[in-house]
Amino acid sequence: MRALTYFTRVAPRDRISLMKKVNTVAVVLKSINYRDSDKIYTLLSKDLGKIPAVARGVRKISSRRAGNLDTLNLVKVGLSESLSGMRQIDEVSGLNSFRRLKSDYVLTIQCSYVVELLHKTTEEGGNAEPAFELLVKFLKIASKFPENIDLAVRFFEIHYLGLMGYGLNTETCLKCKKDLVEKGPLLYLDTEHGGFICGDCSHHGLSFSTQTVAKLRELTGNKLSKTGEKTLKDLSIITSALIDEHFGIRIKSRELL
Ligand SMILES: [Zn+2]
């Protein structure tokens, strides 16, 4: 029996040729320990979407790869895929470690929230390039303007909702189709239909100022500008309501914000 097992085993050289190799860029979303010295990472990659990949030996003190694979790091990875479909990280080089975002508790929590939202609402595999690009854009904005982290997170949420098919109409009243900013002063949020209703058409639900809706317009149009505390708070209420309505999941790190 032993001899038979021996002869049917794939020799190392052949095993390598059976592996499919691929290079991609990715953001590290999370990691868990695996076996004695390995880790399984969840990556949001540009070319393969969200994928798990094992890195061998990274928990050994001598491993130089471990630091490169910290959560939130933007990395270039060389992956190989075994016949069983499990991907292995063979090579890593760091492109951006967004160190500033990890140096402060509030920034870390805000980024953990974004990563958790993405992780819990993205399927494995598939085309995640727009989500990958959005996450990298968010990390760059947040690193450059850490004092505006709240607005950067709202920017991410609004655009992410749009990518998932839940874009928000910030232009016209969902009922009378008139320009929202002209129909103020109060506008009523309709989370189900993704927009606002003017005071002439409804008086139901959460209401917001035209100023807040104008700010949402700016965010959907990729513009980030100075925002007062009240408007920031209102924007947070709006995105929370939309995320509850469309995803209906509990994001643990949001409770820490
Ligand atoms: Zn109306």
Residues whose N, C-alpha, C, O or C-beta is under 5 A from the ligand:
A	BS01	ZN	C173 K175 C176 K177 I197 C198 C201
